[in-house]
Amino acid sequence: MSDDEQPKDAQGHHHHQMAVQADPLTSVGVYANLMMVSHRKEEFILDFLFVQPQHSTQQSVATLRSRVVTTPEHAKRIVRALQENIQRYEAAFGATSEATDLPRNIH
């Protein structure tokens, strides 16, 4: 089926079926409660981090859990997919707000 024959959503985006394969370790996933983004002309770097709760005034330490390097074009698709999924999530479960429990200098 050509792209012209593929079904489109309300925004005119094509949807394609794809089988995803993953080894057992990768399919478990990792937990991250912070993401940092950097970029250069050719790519975006998405660092997914875990910040442990701090019980003292010591400096926070973030552990890199996963790094994704992608193109600027795909980064735009990621943003759109997240926006669409957050809208569907909030329609089903109610509005959410951004996390505010991390130190301000990390954001």
C-alpha positions in Angstrom: 0.0 0.0 0.0 1.4 3.4 -0.9 1.5 6.4 1.4 -1.4 7.9 -0.5 -3.5 4.8 0.3 -2.5 4.6 4.0 -5.2 5.8 6.5 -4.7 9.3 7.9 -5.7 10.8 11.2 -7.6 14.1 11.8 -4.3 16.0 11.3 -3.6 14.2 8.0 -0.7 12.1 9.4 -0.2 8.6 7.9 -0.3 5.6 10.3 1.8 2.6 9.5 1.8 -0.9 11.2 5.1 -2.0 12.5 6.2 -5.1 14.5 8.6 -4.3 17.3 11.2 -6.8 18.6 13.1 -6.3 21.8 15.3 -8.6 23.9 13.9 -9.3 27.4 16.2 -6.8 29.2 15.3 -3.9 26.9 11.6 -4.7 27.0 11.5 -4.2 30.8 12.4 -0.5 30.3 14.0 2.0 32.7 12.5 4.5 35.1 13.4 8.2 34.7 12.1 11.2 36.5 14.1 13.8 34.7 15.1 14.4 31.1 17.7 16.8 29.8 17.9 17.8 26.2 20.8 19.1 24.2 21.4 19.6 20.5 23.6 20.6 17.7 22.8 21.2 14.0 22.6 17.5 13.1 21.0 15.9 16.2 19.1 16.1 19.4 20.4 14.2 22.5 17.8 13.2 25.0 19.3 12.1 28.4 16.8 10.2 30.6 18.0 10.5 34.3 17.0 9.3 37.7 17.3 11.7 40.6 17.0 10.0 44.0 15.1 11.8 46.7 17.5 13.8 48.9 17.1 13.8 52.7 19.8 16.4 53.3 21.1 19.6 51.8 23.7 17.8 49.8 23.9 18.4 46.0 21.5 16.3 44.0 23.0 13.5 42.0 21.3 12.3 38.7 22.1 8.9 37.2 22.0 8.6 33.4 19.5 5.7 32.7 19.3 6.0 28.9 20.5 8.3 26.1 18.6 8.7 22.8 20.3 10.5 19.9 17.9 11.4 17.1 17.5 13.8 14.2 15.8 17.2 14.5 13.0 16.0 12.2 12.3 13.0 14.4 12.5 15.1 17.5 9.6 17.1 16.2 7.6 13.8 15.7 8.5 12.8 19.3 7.1 16.1 20.6 3.9 15.8 18.5 3.4 12.2 19.7 3.9 13.2 23.3 1.4 16.1 23.0 -1.2 13.8 21.4 -0.8 11.1 24.0 -0.9 13.6 26.9 -4.2 15.0 25.5 -5.6 11.4 25.3 -4.3 10.6 28.8 -5.9 13.8 30.3 -9.2 13.1 28.4 -9.3 9.7 30.1 -7.8 10.4 33.5 -8.0 14.1 34.1 -5.6 17.0 33.9 -2.0 16.7 35.1 0.6 19.2 36.1 4.3 19.4 35.7 6.5 17.8 38.4 7.7 20.4 40.9 9.6 18.3 43.3 13.1 18.6 41.7 15.6 21.4 42.5 15.0 24.4 40.3 18.5 24.6 39.0 18.2 21.2 37.3 15.4 22.3 35.0 
